[in-house]
Amino acid sequence: MSIPGRNFDDIAEKFARNIYGTTKGKIREAVLWQDLTGLLAELPSRPLRILDAGGGEGKMACELAALGHQVLLCDLSGEMIQRAREAAQAKGVSHNMQFVQSAVQDIAQHLTEPVDLILFHAVLEWVAQPQEALAALHACLAPGGALSLMFFNHHGLLMRHMVVGNFEYVNEGMPVKNKRSLAPDYPLIPADVYRWLEQMGMTIRGKTGVRVFHDYLKNKQQQTEAFADLLALEQRYCRQEPFVSLGRYIHVMAHKPIVKDES
């Protein structure tokens, strides 16, 4: 029996306030959009079929719909689905979008054909069986299609706690203590995620660290007072090691190969 993952109905407003409306949210959006712009250029130059799996309030989905793509957004949370509908209406892109309240693992039954691009952003770290979720999405992806996967980085979490001196908490294994917090249940080790994708036959074409500096600043006022400089440095170093592996999130872009007919 699959476990669907975290439902954000109870903390939807807190999520919106603390993620989307902050400097960390702005950095996340800017870095992701820079990656997605490059990824879209590698896909067919036509309106794409896109699945935003666990798409939340639909910020990225609406941007893609505004470009003329057909986007299906699914989320386990009915509250998030409603927020995404309202965002699409406000942006005037509802005609290019569909909304389904569904677990990622069950989304295939809502698709009439495979999709060209799947977004799976900040969801995998809430799922108890991450490989199963990835396999379910892989099955929905057309040959030649792409996966945009962003996950919460275990190494970044550990670094953040060490920087502020939470030695005891690190030694305890960094357990999630508050179920209403925005701290993910299952931070992921990057090497594991890369291996899972490769075992499914996916070809990884790029890795980007998301917030490679922001969360480690000693002077938190610089996050807002020097935001333009900070963002420029984030975008400059986010695709270079060792910074990729220290990002609070890591964005992986992978393609599903086209199987050649050898008959």
C-alpha positions in Angstrom: 0.0 0.0 0.0 1.5 3.4 -1.0 1.6 6.3 1.4 0.5 9.4 -0.5 2.5 12.0 1.4 1.9 15.2 3.4 -1.4 17.0 3.0 -1.0 20.8 3.5 -4.6 21.6 4.1 -3.9 22.5 7.8 -0.9 24.8 7.1 -1.7 26.2 3.6 -1.7 29.8 4.7 1.5 29.3 6.7 3.1 27.7 3.7 2.2 30.5 1.4 3.4 33.2 3.8 6.7 31.5 4.7 7.7 30.1 1.3 6.3 32.2 -1.5 6.4 35.6 0.2 10.0 35.6 1.4 13.5 36.2 0.1 14.1 32.5 0.1 11.0 32.0 -2.1 12.2 34.7 -4.5 15.6 33.0 -4.9 14.0 29.7 -5.4 11.7 31.0 -8.1 14.4 32.9 -9.9 16.8 29.9 -9.9 14.2 27.4 -10.9 12.9 29.6 -13.7 16.4 30.1 -15.1 16.7 26.3 -15.2 13.3 25.7 -16.7 13.9 28.3 -19.5 16.8 26.2 -20.6 14.9 22.9 -20.2 12.0 24.2 -22.3 14.4 25.1 -25.1 15.4 21.4 -25.3 11.8 20.2 -25.7 9.6 20.4 -28.8 8.7 23.9 -29.9 4.9 23.4 -29.6 2.4 23.7 -26.7 3.6 21.1 -24.3 1.7 18.7 -22.1 2.9 19.4 -18.6 2.2 17.8 -15.2 2.9 19.8 -12.1 2.8 17.1 -9.5 2.2 18.4 -6.0 2.0 21.8 -7.5 0.7 23.7 -4.5 -0.6 27.2 -5.2 0.4 26.8 -8.9 2.9 29.7 -9.2 5.2 27.9 -11.7 2.2 26.2 -13.4 0.6 29.5 -14.1 3.8 30.9 -15.6 4.0 27.9 -18.0 0.3 28.1 -18.9 0.9 31.8 -19.7 3.4 30.6 -22.3 0.7 28.6 -24.0 1.4 25.2 -22.6 -1.3 22.8 -21.3 -0.7 22.2 -17.6 -2.4 19.7 -15.3 -1.8 20.5 -11.7 -2.4 17.9 -9.0 -2.1 18.2 -5.3 -3.2 16.2 -2.3 -4.5 19.3 -0.6 -8.0 20.6 -1.6 -7.0 24.0 -0.1 -4.0 24.2 -2.3 -6.0 23.2 -5.4 -8.5 26.1 -4.6 -5.6 28.5 -4.3 -4.2 27.4 -7.6 -7.5 27.8 -9.3 -7.8 31.3 -8.0 -4.3 32.2 -9.1 -5.0 30.8 -12.6 -8.1 32.9 -12.9 -6.4 36.0 -11.7 -3.6 35.5 -14.2 -6.1 34.7 -17.0 -4.6 31.3 -17.8 -7.4 28.9 -16.6 -8.1 27.9 -20.2 -4.7 26.3 -20.3 -4.9 24.5 -17.0 -6.6 21.5 -15.3 -6.7 20.9 -11.5 -7.0 17.5 -9.9 -7.0 16.6 -6.2 -4.9 13.5 -6.2 -1.8 11.9 -4.7 1.1 11.8 -7.1 1.1 8.0 -7.0 -2.4 8.0 -8.4 -2.1 10.7 -11.1 -1.8 8.3 -14.1 -5.6 7.6 -14.0 -6.2 11.3 -14.6 -4.0 11.5 -17.7 -5.2 10.6 -21.2 -1.7 10.5 -22.7 1.9 10.8 -21.5 3.2 14.3 -20.8 6.3 16.1 -22.1 7.4 17.7 -18.9 6.9 16.9 -15.2 7.5 19.3 -12.4 8.0 17.7 -9.0 9.2 20.5 -6.7 9.6 20.2 -3.0 7.4 17.2 -2.7 9.7 14.1 -2.6 10.9 15.0 0.9 7.4 14.6 2.3 6.9 11.1 0.8 7.7 8.0 2.9 8.3 5.9 -0.3 10.1 8.3 -2.6 11.2 5.7 -5.2 7.6 4.6 -5.7 6.5 8.2 -6.3 9.3 8.7 -8.8 8.4 5.5 -10.6 4.8 6.6 -10.8 5.8 9.8 -12.5 8.3 8.1 -14.8 5.5 6.0 -16.1 3.6 9.2 -17.0 6.4 10.8 -18.9 6.6 10.5 -22.7 9.9 9.2 -24.3 12.1 12.2 -24.8 10.3 14.0 -22.1 11.9 15.8 -19.1 11.6 15.7 -15.3 12.2 18.8 -13.3 12.8 17.5 -9.7 13.6 19.7 -6.8 14.2 18.0 -3.4 15.2 19.0 0.1 18.9 18.3 0.7 19.9 16.4 3.8 23.5 17.8 3.5 22.2 21.4 3.4 20.0 20.8 6.5 23.0 19.3 8.4 25.2 22.3 7.4 22.6 24.8 8.4 22.3 23.3 11.9 26.1 23.1 12.3 26.5 26.7 11.3 24.2 27.8 14.1 25.7 25.4 16.6 22.9 22.8 17.0 25.4 20.0 17.6 23.1 18.0 19.9 20.3 18.0 17.4 22.6 16.9 14.6 23.9 14.0 16.8 20.2 13.0 17.4 19.8 12.6 13.7 17.8 15.8 13.2 14.3 14.4 14.0 11.2 16.3 12.9 9.7 17.4 16.2 6.8 19.6 15.1 4.3 18.1 12.7 2.8 21.5 11.9 6.2 22.9 10.9 7.5 23.3 7.4 10.5 21.1 8.1 10.2 18.1 5.7 9.7 14.6 7.1 12.3 12.9 4.9 15.3 15.0 3.8 17.1 13.3 0.9 20.7 12.4 0.3 21.5 13.6 -3.2 23.5 10.5 -4.3 20.5 8.4 -3.5 18.2 10.5 -5.7 20.7 10.5 -8.6 21.0 6.7 -8.3 17.2 6.2 -8.3 16.8 8.3 -11.5 19.6 6.5 -13.3 18.2 3.1 -12.2 15.0 4.1 -14.0 16.9 4.8 -17.1 16.8 8.6 -16.8 19.6 10.7 -18.2 20.6 13.5 -15.8 21.4 16.6 -17.8 21.9 19.2 -15.0 22.0 19.8 -11.2 21.5 23.2 -9.5 21.7 24.2 -5.8 18.8 26.3 -4.7 19.8 28.7 -1.9 23.4 27.9 -1.7 24.3 31.0 0.4 21.0 32.6 1.7 20.3 30.3 4.6 23.9 30.3 5.9 24.3 34.1 6.2 25.3 35.1 9.7 23.7 38.5 9.3 20.1 37.8 8.4 19.4 41.4 7.6 21.5 41.0 4.5 18.9 38.6 3.1 16.7 41.6 2.5 19.0 44.7 2.6 21.5 43.2 0.1 19.0 40.9 -1.8 20.0 42.0 -5.3 23.7 41.2 -4.7 22.8 38.0 -2.9 20.6 36.8 -5.8 23.3 37.6 -8.3 25.8 35.5 -6.3 23.3 32.7 -5.9 22.7 32.5 -9.7 26.5 32.8 -10.3 27.5 29.8 -8.2 24.4 27.6 -8.0 25.5 25.2 -10.8 29.1 24.8 -9.5 30.4 22.3 -7.0 30.8 22.3 -4.0 27.9 24.8 -3.8 25.4 22.5 -5.7 25.7 19.9 -3.0 25.3 22.5 -0.2 22.0 24.0 -1.5 19.1 23.7 0.8 17.3 22.2 -2.2 18.8 20.6 -5.3 17.1 20.9 -8.7 17.8 17.9 -11.0 16.8 17.9 -14.6 16.6 14.6 -16.3 15.4 13.2 -19.6 13.6 10.0 -20.4 15.4 8.4 -23.4 13.6 7.6 -26.7 13.8 3.9 -27.2 14.8 3.1 -30.8 12.9 0.4 -32.7 15.5 -2.2 -33.6 13.1 -4.5 -35.5 
